[in-house]
Amino acid sequence: MERRNHGAHGGGKIRIGVCVMEKKVSCSPMEQILERLHAFGEFEIIIFGDKVILEDPIESWPLCDCLIAFYSAGYPLEKAEKYAVLRRPFLVNELDPQYLLHDRSKVYEHLKLFGVPVPTYAVVRREHPNQELNYFIEQDDFIEIHGKRFCKPFVEKPIDGDDHNIMIYYPSYAGGGMKELFRKVGNRSSEFYPEVRKVRRDGSYIYEEFMPTGGTDVKVYTIGPGYAHAEARKSPVVDGVVMRNSDGKEVRYPVLLTPTEKQIARNVCQAFRQAVCGFDLLRCDLGEARSYVCDVNGWSFVKSSYKYYDDAACILRKMFLDEKAPHIYTIPAHLPWRISEPAQPSDAVRNRERGTVGIPMQSEELRCVIAVIRHGDRTPKQKVKLKITQEKLLKLMLKYNGGKAHAEAKLKSALQLQDLLDATRILVPRARSGRESDSDAEVEHAEKLRQVRAVLEEGGHFSGIYRKVQLKPSNWAHIPKSSGEGEEEVPSEALMILKYGGVLTHAGRKQAEELGRYFRNNMYPSEGPGLLRLHSTYRHDLKIYSSDEGRVQMSAAAFAKGLLDLEGDLTPILVSLVSKDSSMLDGLQDGTIEISEAKAQLHDIIISSKVANGGDPAGFPWMVDGADVSTNAAQLLTDLALWRTEIDMDRIAAGLPCGSESF
């Protein structure tokens, strides 16, 4: 390839100036494309080099007809702008809009002007670290910026577009914590920190809603407004492990863009006047399939796709000739760099080599696989019920039921449970009074309030999804309205039901993960990571749904971990891959009678002498396939109950609720 430092025409060829840092010129994609442009025989490639760009005055820079120039670390963008004004070359990527790419908030503003969908976001600007801002509020599970609330999970990005340290903060119902995303280091692209719950306050940040994408990122690369190439990869949000091929390159798969996404690519290219650029596309399903742009880069090329390199060279050639020599443009009969390449085998030859010739078309095709899975092993579920008449608790119920006198309130979030804990701490007596005048009912009520407080306080914070409270009004009174006109009905008594326990155990997590791995190996017994490839390319529409029960959500996350061969904590997997669908169990109330009958039948079977003595497969067919119980089942159940009682007595003596793990 010719590397000229001065501006004479090379035999009438069009001069292509490459005014970028040498590190970018020497990367494989740029070399591949420049070599193809040179092979056409119509262009002289002039590489400026770092010394010329950084040290020489623009008046002595090489002359060129077309200029490839884009910003990277240490690049003097303003100097390149002055050169473009002086020499007036055709610019593949306009220089002035590249300043916008250094400020993520300006990128989003610009995208919105051109009708490109972006996530809901807000900006926090600080003049110095730890500056207190009256428009910024942070609570356990949300932040508010200028009155706009962002509930966790949400994303925190530096305003500085060159800073790639991005954080994701997770809600307490999923276990809490933070995941840091960063430029790839070895085989890692993110790390999870379960104890970090507060956002950064050392600078200016943009906050945006977290978009669930099924654990897959889509990278889009444009070459002019009429061409877009898209690739999918495993998202760093999931487990932070970079999938690499045998050559050490990140595994990516080409994907097809929808017509809407192709229009988005065109709009992004035109909005920033960057013919060659790349951006991140978030495909998510929030009731309907939508795509959002979350980051725009400058000059970006696909890392390893010879078809893409061919396309890029051909499109850039047309751009240059249309601008400088439209009269000589013709479509080449063949690509010059392909002349010496061996001919590719035809599909028929490939099929013959694979032994697939002559195999008849299948009359049926598998369209989907549906698996319904129960949660893994859990600790016992427990309840505390008590009647409440205290005004503080009744007002709390009205606060969270919309102020409706006859509606119940459900408290699950960290903020709601903290409100209840604060009220309970005030109402619980500091010590057991021991007064003879105290009735048994008063003593029992005080003990139940202490138990409610102990359950809410356990663990030190509301991390996890294993505690919830229902407040159901049961009696009402009529009081004068505040306006003085007439009366209104308000609750005078309510039933508090605290449910806790039912925590997925370590054994339960292992069960779910092993089941996911077993499921994957049996779906694709000979294809290795076949499921991963199909999921990443959206050719396999993988959906994982869970009810809103904590043990079920964590079972689903552990199953996904095994199914997709993921690593690390379950919290990021839960938030990224599992869709919570509280309506999944709707309709079960219609089967109350059948459920009760089934429970009674199971109870009779379990305590029957036949089961206790080893079981009779003829009488109990569900015990045939290795599900038979121990010959001393009845004694084992008795011993287990006694052991559980001993543990609970120890917890009661310590002032803790019974039958739970740490939340």
Secondary structure, 3 states (H helix, E strand, C coil): CCCCCCCCCCCCCEEEEEECCHHHHCCHHHHHHHHHHHHCCCEEEEECCHHHHHHCCHHHCCCCCEEEECCCCCCCHHHHHHHHHHHCCEECECCHHHHHHHEHHHHHHHHHHCCCCCCCEEEECCCCCCCCCCCEEECCCEEEECCEEEECCEEEEECECCCCCEEEECCHHHCCCEEEEEEEECCEEEEEECCCCCCCCCCCEEEEECCCCCCEEEEEEEECCCCEEEEEEECCCCCCECCECCCCCECCEEECCCHHHHHHHHHHHHHCCECEEEEEEEEEECCCEEEEEEEEECCCCCCCCHHHHHHHHHHHHHHHHHHHCHHHCCCCCCCHHHCCCCCCCCHHHHHHHHCCCCCCCCCCCCCCCCCCCCCCCECCEEEEEEEECCHHHHHHHHHHCCCCCCCCEEECCHHHHHHHHHHHHHHCCCCCCCCCCCCHHHHHHHHHHHHHHHHHHCCCCCCCCCEEEEEEEEEEEEEECCCCCCEEEEEEEEEEEEEEECCECHHHHHHHHHHHHHHHHHHCCCCCCHHHHHHHCCCCCCCEEECCCHHHHHHHHHHHHHHCCCCCCHHHHHHHHEEECHHHHCCHHHHHHHHHHHHHHHHHHHHCHHHHCCCCCCCCHHHCCCCCCCCCHHHHHHHHHHHHHHHHHHHHHCCCCCCCCCC
